[in-house]
Amino acid sequence: MSARPEVAGVPAPPAARPDTPCVAVCSTTFDEVCRGCGRTVAEVANWVVMDADQKEVVWQRILAQGYPRRNT
């Protein structure tokens, strides 16, 4: 079975996601959450050492919150 893109607001399966939610719109100026990807400062800093399950938890939360956002 091949990975499918997002359909009708249903998030794509993890295999179809980019390696990181970063969209190069980085800003944590006024709070601890990046306005581009929705991750906390700690999640951004620790992303490279997180395992797949930890990353999936973050992905699920940020997708539910409407992130990542390319135009903020």
C-alpha positions as CSV (number, residue, x, y, z in Angstrom):
1,M,0.0,0.0,0.0
2,S,1.4,3.4,-0.9
3,A,1.2,6.5,1.3
4,R,-1.5,8.9,0.4
5,P,-1.6,12.7,0.9
6,E,-4.0,14.5,3.2
7,V,-7.6,14.0,2.1
8,A,-10.6,16.0,3.2
9,G,-8.8,17.3,6.4
10,V,-7.7,13.8,7.5
11,P,-4.0,13.9,8.3
12,A,-1.7,11.9,6.1
13,P,-0.2,8.7,7.7
14,P,3.1,9.1,9.5
15,A,5.0,7.5,6.6
16,A,3.9,10.4,4.3
17,R,5.0,13.1,6.6
18,P,8.2,15.1,6.3
19,D,11.0,14.3,8.7
20,T,10.2,17.4,10.7
21,P,7.2,19.8,11.1
22,C,9.5,22.8,10.6
23,V,8.3,25.2,7.9
24,A,11.1,27.7,8.4
25,V,8.7,30.2,9.9
26,C,10.4,30.2,13.3
27,S,9.2,32.5,16.0
28,T,8.9,32.0,19.7
29,T,9.2,35.7,20.5
30,F,6.1,36.0,22.7
31,D,5.6,32.5,24.1
32,E,7.1,29.0,24.2
33,V,5.4,27.8,21.0
34,C,6.7,28.3,17.5
35,R,4.2,30.1,15.3
36,G,5.3,28.1,12.3
37,C,5.4,24.5,13.4
38,G,3.5,24.6,16.7
39,R,6.2,22.8,18.7
40,T,7.4,24.0,22.0
41,V,11.0,25.3,22.4
42,A,11.9,22.0,24.2
43,E,10.3,19.9,21.4
44,V,12.3,21.8,18.8
45,A,15.5,21.4,20.7
46,N,15.0,17.7,21.4
47,W,13.5,16.7,18.0
48,V,16.7,15.0,16.8
49,V,16.9,12.7,19.8
50,M,13.1,11.8,20.1
51,D,12.1,8.4,19.0
52,A,9.3,7.8,16.5
53,D,6.6,7.4,19.2
54,Q,7.5,10.6,20.9
55,K,7.5,12.5,17.5
56,E,4.1,11.0,16.7
57,V,2.6,12.4,19.9
58,V,3.9,15.8,18.9
59,W,2.7,15.4,15.3
60,Q,-0.8,14.5,16.5
61,R,-1.0,17.5,18.8
62,I,0.2,20.0,16.3
63,L,-2.0,18.7,13.5
64,A,-5.0,18.9,15.8
65,Q,-4.1,22.5,16.6
66,G,-3.8,23.5,13.0
67,Y,-0.1,23.4,12.6
68,P,2.3,23.5,10.7
69,R,1.4,26.9,9.3
70,R,3.4,28.3,6.3
71,N,1.8,31.8,6.3
72,T,1.6,33.2,9.8
